[in-house]
């Protein structure tokens, strides 16, 4: 039996190469591809695709569970396939693996390694469910039922719901939605109706785009703004103000807002998988959540905490009050150290304070990992991230290992500068 597996992320694997040229080469040569598992810190288990010894992308998150099941069935960490078709527009390609493997299915919740079990935010009212999310949920259920029991529904109705799914899958990164989308993609690609099958490439590209750099920017610049300006955000904020109305009407209002901001920040600092390092970078945070399988309920909690934090910060500016020192713990920071670090952080004092808060009581490898990430995000100068930064942190007893160890752990690339 032929198993078709999608390979994506080729633009990241070919960072220093012409991606279009690589895609053309794959299309022309149809080479053999090796699939190899790897446990990563940022994204959990991934399966890398190699042509010879050269990295050529990773298995799509929609096929990941199937590939892992195939490997478990074979008792191996490596599978061999062959390129069958490429999609230059979607920057992805398919490979075929022959063999009698179990039918792909979504992982059961009790089988999944749930890193979210011990994290929650319950300190304030939560956002109401977005109407578009409700529409998407309905269309997912309708489409899955018809695709699994073909013939019981008008085909035009199915096509309408599939079109709605394509339209509404821009922002939902929850585990449940992504598992449903994965199954829909598989069922559409082998449906007996040609018009339904014709949607498969578009569906594949739309879903793959969720993990792209462009979508990461849109999460930051578009989705967060829409979320903060939504009716759901206004209702949540009004409920919070109603709960604290008496305190907000007297001299305790600054203390009340500061206490709530501190509670939110403490909660975000407890996010699993070192997500606290991205808590102020919404696009990067959502990008990682997509791969870490956040449950819908936890995603709603996280978005509620982030939106309330931003709305309260806006309230502070409108009232002309400052709660920064009370909410971010900057009173614990040495002013001299902040001044010493400012040039390394390109003069951004807020980033310095945030960095010192994030590195408090962290392991050395956690600190160097954060530095590498911030150099990549251009928040730390790559020219000052070695001896100058190590010296300042070492003298402040924040990073105790040697400079040699620091230099081995901190990663900088020429393309990041």
N, C-alpha and C positions, 0 to 999 in steps of 0.2 A: 504494500500500500504506500502511496506517495503522500508525504507530509510536507505541506508548504509552510515555511517559516519566514517571517519578515525580519529583515535586518535594517536597523535605522541608526541614527547618530553618526552617520558617515562624515558629516561636516566637522564633527569634533575630532574624529579619528584622523582626518586628513588636514589637520590645522595648518600645516606648512605647505600643503599641496593644492593644486587646482582640482577642486571637487568634481567639476564637470568632466574633466579629463579622466579622473579615476572612474566615474560612472560609465563613461564611454568605453574604457578599457574592460570593465566588468561585463558590459553588454557584448563586446566583441569576443572576449576570450571565454566567457562562461566558466570561470575557474572553479576548482574544488575549494570549499570553505570549511575551516575547522571551527567548531563551537566549543568553547572552554569556559567552565564556571570560575567565578572569582568572588570572594567575599570582600566587599568594600565598606569603608566606614560611613561614607555619605549616603549610599543608596542601597545598602544591604547586598543580597546576592544578585549579581549580574552575570550574563553569559556573553563573553566577547567573541567576535567573529574575526578570524584571521585567514588571510590568503598567504600561504607559506608562513613566514614569520612576521608579516606586516599586518597591523591592526586595520580592519576594514569595517568598523562599526560594532554594534551590540544587538542582541536579539530584542525585538520590540517588547515593551512591557506587556502587550496583549498576547504574545506567544510565549512569554517567559515561563509561566506555570506548566504549559504543555511540554516545553523543552526539558524542564526539570523532571517532569514525570517520565519522559522518554529516557533520560539519563538514569533515573532510578530503576526503570524497567530493565535497562541494559547493564546496570551495575557499573557505570562508567562516568567519568567527569568530562569526557570528550566525545563529540559526535561529528560525523563527516557528512557534508552535503555538497550540492552543486548549484551554482547560480542558474536560475531559470528565466527570470525577467528582471528588468530594472525600471525604475520610475524616476527619471531625472528631475521632474518637477517636484516630486515629493522627497527627493534626496534619500531614497530608500531602495532596497531591492529584495527579491524573494529567492530563497534557496529551497531545494527539494531534498528531503531525506527519505530514503526508501526503507521500509520495514513495517512489521506488524505491531504497531504500538497501540496502547489503550486510547479510546476516544478522549479528546481533550475536555476537561471540565474545570469549572472555577473552584478554587480552594475553599474548603469549608472553614467557617469562621473559627471553629474550635481547633483546627489544624494550623491556622496561621500563627506565626510568631508575632504576638501583638505587643509592640513596644509602647502602645498608648494606654495600656491597662491602668497604669498608676498616675496618669496625668488627667487633670480636668480643671475647668474654670466654672465655679458656681457662685462667685462673689457678687454678681449683679444680674439684672434681667438679661435674657438672651435675645438675640435678633429673631424676629419672626421669619418664617420660611419665605423665601422670595417666590412670587407668583410664577416666574419663569422656571424655577426649580421644580415647582409642582407640575407644570406642563411637561417638563422633561421627564419627570418620574412617570407620569401617565403614559407618555409615548413610548418610553422604554418597556413598560409592562405590556402594552398593546403589541408592539413590534415583536417582542420575544415570544409572546403567546402564538402569534400567527406564524412566525418563522419556525417554531418548534412543532406546530400542528398545521402545516401548509394546506390551504384550500378551504378553510372555514370562514374566510373573510374576503370582502371585496378587495381586489388587488390595488385599486386606486387608493383605498383607505390605508393599506399598508405603505404604499409609496408616500402618501401625505405624512404619515407618522415618521417614516425614515427621514424625510426632508426636514421635518421639525427637529428631529434629533441632531441632524447636521448643523442646524441653525443655533441650537441652544447648548451645545457642548463646549462652549468657549471657556467656562470658568470652573466647572464642577470637577474637582480633583479627588473627590472622596473615593474610598475603597469600593463601596457598594456600586456606585455609578460606573467606575472604571471596569469592574468585573462584568457588569451587564453589557457595556459597550464592547468588551472583548468577545463575548459570546455572540453578540449581534454581528460583529464583523466576520466571524467565522461562518455563521449561518447564511449571511447575505452572499458571501463569495461562492457558495455551492448551491444556491437556490435554483429551482427549476424554471423560474421565470426570467427571461433575458433582461427585462427592464429593471428587475430587482438586482440582478447580478451586475448590471451596468453601474450601479451605485457603489460597488465595492471599492474601486480605486479612489473615488472621491471621499468615501467614508474613511478609508485607510489614511489618506493624506490629512483629512481634518483632524483625526484623532492623534496622529503623529505630531501635528503642529502644536498640540498641547505642551509638549516637552521642548519646544524650540526656544532659541534665544529671543526671537521676536515676541513670542507669547509671554516670555518672562518679563520683557519690557512693558507689554500691555497690562500684565497683572499689576505692575507698579504704577503705571501712568494712567491707565483707564479704569480697570476694575476697582481698585481701591477708592478712587474718587467717586465712582458710581455707588459703591457700597456706602460710603460716608454720607452721600446726599440722598440715599434711598428713603422711602417712607418707613421701612423697617428700622433703619437707624434712628430716625426721628422719634419713632414710638419707643424704642429702647431707651433713648436719652431722656425722653419725657418721663418715663417710668422711674428712671434713676433719680431725676430731679424731684419727683413727687415723694419718693421714699426719704430723701434727705432735705426736704423743703425747709424745715425749721432751722437746720444747721446752716443752710445756704442763705437764710435771711438775716443772720446775725454775724458777729465777728468770728465765728468758728468756720466760716466758709472756706478760708484758705487751708485750714487744718484738715477739713473734710475732704477737699479735692486732693490734697497732698497724700492723705492716707489711702484714698482709692487708687491713685496713680502708683503709689508704692506697692499696693497689693497686686495690681496688674503686672507690674514689672517683676515682682518676686515670682509670680505664677509663670510668666514667660521664661524666666531664667531656669525653670524646672522642666522645660520642654525636652523630650527625649532626643537621642542621637545628635547632641550638640546643636540642635536647631536654635538655641539661644543666640548663637553667633550670627544668625540671619534675622533676628527678631526686628531689627530696624531696617531690613532690606526686604520689603514685602514680596517683590518679584522673585528673588532668590529663595525666599521661604516657601512660596507656593510651588515653585519648581521642584523643590525637594519633597514637599508633601505629596506630590503626585507619585513619586517613586517609593515613598515610605508607607503608603497604604493607610492614610488616616481615615478612620471611620467617620460617617456623616455627622454623628452627634458630636464627636470631638472637634471636627472642622467647624461646626456651628459655634461651639464654645470658643475656639481660638479666634474666629473672625469677630465674635462679639467683644472679646477682650481687647482686640486691636482697635476696633472701631470706637469703643467707649474711651480708650486711651487717647485717641486722636481728637475726639470731640471734647474731652475734658481739657486737653492742652489748648484747644481753640477757645474754650471758655475762659481759661486763664488769661489769654492775650486780650480777649474782649473786656475783661474786668480790670486789666492792668495790674494783675498780681503775678508774683513769681513763686512757683512751688518747685522749681527745678532742684534746689539743693535738698529739699525734703524728700523728693520722689526718686532721685537717681543716686543718692548716697554720696554725692560729691563732697560732703563735709568730711568724709573719711579719707579723701585724697589729699596728698601733699601738694600744696600750691607750687612749690619749687619744682617738684617732679612734673607737674602738668606743663609748666613753662619750659622745662627741659625737653619734653616730648613733642611740644607743638610743632617745631620745624619738621620732625620726622613724620607727623601726621598732616603735613601740608598746611599748617596753621589752623586746622579745625579743632578748636578746643572741645567741642561737643563729642567728636570722635575719640579724643584722648580720654575724656571722662568715661565714655561708654566702654572703651577698651579696658581701662583699669577696673571697671565694675565687672566686666566679663571674665577677666583673668583672676579675680579674687578667689583664692583657695583652689585654683585649678592645677592639674598635673602639668609638668613641663611640656609633654607632647600635645596637650590641649592648647597651650599657649602658642607653641610654634605653628600648630595647624591654623589657629586663628590669624596669626601674622601672615602666613602664606596666602590665606583667603583674602585678607585685606590688601595685600600687595596686588593680587590679581584684580581686585575691585578698585584699585587705584586710590585707596584711602590711606595707604602707607607708602612713602617714597621708596622705590626699589633701591635707590642709591644709598639710603640711610637705614635699611632694615637689618643690616648685619651688625657690625661692631657698635655703631652709635646706639641702636635700640637695645642690643644685648647689654651694653655697659650700663645704661640707665636702669633697666629692669633688674640686672644683677646687683647693682649697688643698692637698689631699693628692696632687695631680698624678695622680689617677685618671681624671678627665674634664677634658680640656684646652680644648675649644671654649667659646664664649661662653655667657653665661646666656640670651641671646636664642635661640641655637641649641637649647639645652636645652629651653626652654619650647615651641619649635615641635615638638620631637620627642616629649616626654613627653605621653602622652594620658591625660586624666582625664575622666570623664563624671559628670554629676550623679547618675545612677542607681547609680554605684559607691560613693558615699559612705555 
